[in-house]
């Protein structure tokens, strides 16, 4: 009897505390497999299922089933814009397309004839009747007339792309320049012995300025008339020439 009583006391001392399944799970990892009450025995190194008298050693139990997938998280912030790439090389030039068909011929034009046109035609006829030949076309560059030889070099030209300077010339006329019709630059007639501007009868336009000055034998009125009959793009000065009654 004494031995039985001693064993009962020792058993009571061993089964110290009754705990819930959750507490047992924290200590021994056993609550997921049993239900009921548990007791901690000895040094809390094992749990005992009180109702079934099953002892479970402390430690982590097998992995439980996988939980449900959680909701998707919010979208992250938009990334910064990337750096623009370099421009590609220029493509090769395309092949020229074929020439299109020729268009229909236009209607005949109408020529309007005015008094100025008639005068110009008559002047050209006078040149032809007088045997004047204009074979040289356009003179390119500035031209100067100091002597008769200079004047002869300009004979036969219909235009001058540049300036014309007639300075200190001792001839009385400018015969030989009958073909001249236009000067793109300036025209200066200074300090000459000219009595008339004969030879420049067909000159129609001066692109720059016109100066007729200091020609003591040239009538001022004749110089004025000459300046009025041509188109001048720049300034026009006719001054200090000869006096004629």
C-alpha positions as CSV (number, residue, x, y, z in Angstrom):
1,X,0.0,0.0,0.0
2,X,2.8,2.4,0.8
3,X,4.3,1.8,-2.6
4,X,1.0,2.4,-4.4
5,X,0.5,5.7,-2.5
6,X,4.0,6.8,-3.4
7,X,3.5,6.2,-7.1
8,X,0.2,8.2,-6.9
9,X,1.9,11.1,-5.3
10,X,4.7,11.1,-7.9
11,X,2.2,10.9,-10.8
12,X,0.3,13.9,-9.3
13,X,3.5,15.8,-9.1
14,X,4.4,15.0,-12.6
15,X,1.0,16.2,-14.1
16,X,1.3,19.8,-13.0
17,X,-0.7,21.9,-15.3
18,X,-3.7,21.5,-17.7
19,X,-3.5,23.7,-20.8
20,X,-5.5,24.3,-23.9
21,X,-4.6,23.0,-27.4
22,X,-3.4,26.5,-28.5
23,X,-1.0,26.7,-25.5
24,X,0.2,23.2,-26.2
25,X,0.9,24.1,-29.8
26,X,3.0,27.1,-28.7
27,X,5.0,24.7,-26.5
28,X,5.1,21.4,-28.3
29,X,3.5,22.0,-31.7
30,X,0.7,19.6,-31.2
31,X,-2.6,21.5,-31.2
32,X,-3.2,21.0,-34.9
33,X,-3.6,17.2,-34.5
34,X,-5.6,16.7,-31.4
35,X,-8.5,18.3,-29.6
36,X,-9.1,18.3,-25.8
37,X,-7.1,19.2,-22.8
38,X,-3.3,18.8,-22.5
39,X,-1.0,18.8,-19.5
40,X,2.6,19.8,-19.3
41,X,4.8,17.2,-17.8
42,X,8.3,17.3,-16.3
43,X,10.3,20.2,-17.7
44,X,7.8,21.2,-20.3
45,X,9.6,19.1,-22.9
46,X,6.5,17.1,-23.8
47,X,2.7,17.4,-23.8
48,X,0.3,14.8,-22.7
49,X,-3.2,14.5,-24.1
50,X,-5.0,14.1,-20.9
51,X,-8.1,12.3,-22.2
52,X,-6.3,9.8,-24.4
53,X,-3.1,9.5,-22.4
54,X,-1.0,10.1,-25.5
55,X,2.4,11.8,-25.1
56,X,3.8,14.1,-27.8
57,X,7.4,15.1,-27.8
58,X,8.1,18.8,-28.1
59,X,9.0,20.1,-31.6
60,X,7.5,21.5,-34.7
61,X,4.7,19.4,-36.3
62,X,4.3,18.7,-40.0
63,X,3.5,21.7,-42.3
64,X,-0.2,22.6,-42.6
65,X,-2.1,23.1,-45.8
66,X,-1.3,26.1,-47.9
67,X,-3.4,29.2,-47.3
68,X,-5.4,31.0,-49.9
69,X,-3.7,33.5,-52.2
70,X,-3.9,37.0,-50.8
71,X,-5.4,39.9,-52.9
72,X,-3.1,41.6,-55.5
73,X,-1.2,44.6,-54.2
74,X,-1.6,48.1,-55.7
75,X,0.3,49.0,-58.9
76,X,3.7,50.5,-58.4
77,X,4.5,54.1,-59.4
78,X,5.1,54.8,-63.1
79,X,8.8,54.7,-64.1
80,X,10.7,57.6,-65.5
81,X,10.8,58.2,-69.3
82,X,13.8,56.7,-71.0
83,X,16.4,58.7,-72.9
84,X,15.5,59.4,-76.5
85,X,17.6,57.4,-78.9
86,X,19.9,59.0,-81.5
87,X,18.5,60.0,-84.9
88,X,19.0,57.4,-87.5
89,X,21.0,58.1,-90.7
90,X,19.3,59.8,-93.6
91,X,18.0,57.4,-96.2
92,X,19.3,57.3,-99.7
93,X,17.7,59.5,-102.3
94,X,14.9,57.9,-104.3
95,X,15.1,57.2,-108.0
96,X,13.7,59.9,-110.2
97,X,10.3,59.0,-111.7
98,X,9.7,58.8,-115.4
99,X,9.0,62.0,-117.4
100,X,5.3,62.7,-117.7
101,X,3.6,63.1,-121.1
102,X,3.9,66.4,-122.9
103,X,1.0,68.7,-122.3
104,X,-1.2,70.2,-125.0
105,X,0.0,73.1,-127.0
106,X,-1.2,76.5,-125.7
107,X,-3.3,78.9,-127.6
108,X,-1.6,81.6,-129.7
109,X,-0.8,84.7,-127.7
110,X,-2.0,88.2,-128.4
111,X,0.6,90.9,-128.9
112,X,-0.4,94.3,-127.7
113,X,1.2,97.1,-129.7
114,X,1.6,100.5,-128.1
115,X,3.1,103.8,-129.3
116,X,6.3,102.9,-127.3
117,X,6.5,99.5,-129.0
118,X,6.1,101.1,-132.4
119,X,8.8,103.6,-131.6
120,X,11.1,100.8,-130.5
121,X,10.5,98.8,-133.6
122,X,11.1,101.8,-135.8
123,X,14.3,102.5,-134.0
124,X,15.5,99.0,-134.6
125,X,14.6,99.3,-138.3
126,X,16.6,102.5,-138.5
127,X,19.6,100.6,-137.1
128,X,19.2,97.8,-139.6
129,X,18.7,100.3,-142.5
130,X,21.8,102.2,-141.4
131,X,23.8,99.0,-141.5
132,X,24.4,98.8,-137.7
133,X,25.4,95.3,-136.6
134,X,24.9,94.1,-132.9
135,X,26.7,90.8,-132.7
136,X,28.2,91.0,-129.3
137,X,25.2,90.6,-126.9
138,X,26.1,91.4,-123.2
139,X,29.3,93.0,-121.9
140,X,30.1,91.7,-118.5
141,X,32.0,94.0,-116.1
142,X,32.5,97.7,-115.6
143,X,33.4,99.7,-118.7
144,X,35.1,103.1,-119.1
145,X,35.4,105.4,-122.1
146,X,38.3,107.8,-122.1
147,X,39.3,107.6,-125.7
148,X,37.8,106.7,-129.1
149,X,39.5,103.2,-128.8
150,X,37.5,102.5,-125.6
151,X,34.3,103.5,-127.3
152,X,35.1,101.2,-130.3
153,X,35.6,98.3,-127.9
154,X,32.1,98.6,-126.7
155,X,30.6,98.9,-130.2
156,X,28.1,96.1,-131.0
157,X,27.1,95.3,-127.4
158,X,23.4,95.5,-126.6
159,X,23.8,95.5,-122.7
160,X,26.4,96.0,-120.0
161,X,26.2,94.0,-116.8
162,X,28.1,96.5,-114.7
163,X,28.7,100.3,-114.7
164,X,29.6,102.6,-117.6
165,X,31.8,105.5,-116.9
166,X,32.3,108.2,-119.7
167,X,34.9,110.5,-118.2
168,X,37.0,113.3,-119.8
169,X,36.2,111.9,-123.3
170,X,37.1,114.4,-126.0
171,X,34.8,113.2,-128.8
172,X,31.8,115.2,-129.7
173,X,29.3,112.3,-129.9
174,X,28.9,108.7,-128.7
175,X,28.4,107.2,-132.2
176,X,29.2,103.5,-132.1
177,X,27.0,102.7,-129.0
178,X,23.8,102.5,-131.0
179,X,23.3,98.8,-130.0
180,X,23.3,99.6,-126.3
181,X,19.9,99.2,-124.7
182,X,20.5,98.6,-121.0
183,X,23.0,99.1,-118.2
184,X,22.5,97.1,-115.0
185,X,24.6,99.4,-112.9
186,X,25.4,103.1,-113.0
187,X,25.9,105.6,-115.8
188,X,28.3,108.5,-115.3
189,X,29.0,111.2,-118.0
190,X,31.5,113.6,-116.5
191,X,33.7,116.5,-117.8
192,X,33.5,115.5,-121.5
193,X,33.6,117.5,-124.7
194,X,30.3,116.0,-126.0
195,X,28.0,118.3,-127.9
196,X,25.2,115.6,-128.0
197,X,24.4,112.2,-126.6
198,X,24.0,110.8,-130.1
199,X,24.8,107.1,-129.9
200,X,22.8,106.4,-126.8
201,X,19.5,106.9,-128.6
202,X,18.4,103.3,-128.0
203,X,19.4,103.2,-124.3
204,X,16.2,102.3,-122.3
205,X,17.2,101.6,-118.8
206,X,19.9,102.2,-116.1
207,X,19.7,99.9,-113.1
208,X,21.7,102.2,-110.7
209,X,22.1,106.0,-110.7
210,X,22.5,108.4,-113.5
211,X,24.9,111.4,-113.4
212,X,25.4,113.9,-116.2
213,X,27.6,116.7,-114.9
214,X,30.3,119.2,-116.0
215,X,29.9,118.7,-119.7
216,X,30.3,122.4,-120.7
217,X,29.6,121.9,-124.5
218,X,26.4,119.7,-123.9
219,X,23.2,121.7,-123.6
220,X,21.6,121.3,-120.2
221,X,18.2,120.9,-121.9
222,X,19.4,118.1,-124.1
223,X,20.9,116.3,-121.0
224,X,17.5,116.7,-119.2
225,X,15.6,115.3,-122.2
226,X,18.0,112.3,-122.3
227,X,17.4,111.7,-118.5
228,X,13.7,111.7,-119.0
229,X,13.6,109.2,-121.8
230,X,15.3,106.4,-119.9
231,X,14.2,104.4,-116.8
232,X,16.6,104.9,-113.9
233,X,16.6,102.7,-110.8
234,X,18.6,105.0,-108.5
235,X,19.2,108.7,-108.1
236,X,19.2,111.0,-111.2
237,X,21.4,114.1,-111.3
238,X,21.7,116.3,-114.3
239,X,23.6,119.5,-113.4
240,X,26.3,122.0,-114.3
241,X,26.3,121.3,-118.0
242,X,26.4,123.8,-120.9
243,X,23.9,126.6,-121.4
244,X,22.1,126.8,-124.7
245,X,19.6,129.4,-125.8
